[in-house]
């Protein structure tokens, strides 16, 4: 079996129903706007990067899911509440952190319908 060449990053493309609203949402969450043009933006926090694009397909947005692994899911829940995205942006929802077989997970839905599973791992998956 051969090994794959070295990798540097994986940056998913996320849809936005309203590009300016999605950019404002991710900035409010604390992701830093690294780069943008009229159709795309790159956000980052630590080693995490992703694109938000001015493109929307409802079925894609409603079936798009990311898993963000964090050190402290409870801290993320408090942070999401504190920055006010649940009241400042339409359609944004969050569940309380729930323990499961692979750690504690909370769900956050962005303004376009993208599901973020924010996970504190208890077992390496």
C-alpha positions, 0 to 999 in steps of 0.5 A: 500500500502506498502512502498519500502525499502530504496534505496542508489543509481541508477547506470546505465550501459552505453555501450562503442564502444571503452572502452578507448575512452569512459573513456577519454570522461567522464574524460574530461567532469569532471566525476571522475573515481572512480573504474575500472577493464578491463571491467567496470569503475564507474564514479561520480560527486557529487551524480551522478554515472554510469558504463561505460562498455567494451560492445557495441550493436549499437541498445542499444547504439543508444537508451540509454538515460539518464536525468541529472538534473542540476542547470544551463544548460547554465553553462553546455553548456559552460563547454562542449564547454570549455573542448573541447569534441566536437572536441576531440572525434568523433561522439560527438554532442551537441545541444544548450539549448532549453526551453521546458515545463519541463525546459531547456534541451540540448542534448549531444551524447557521442562517443558510441551514448548514449544520455544525456539530460541535464535538468534544471527543471522549473517544478518538473517532 
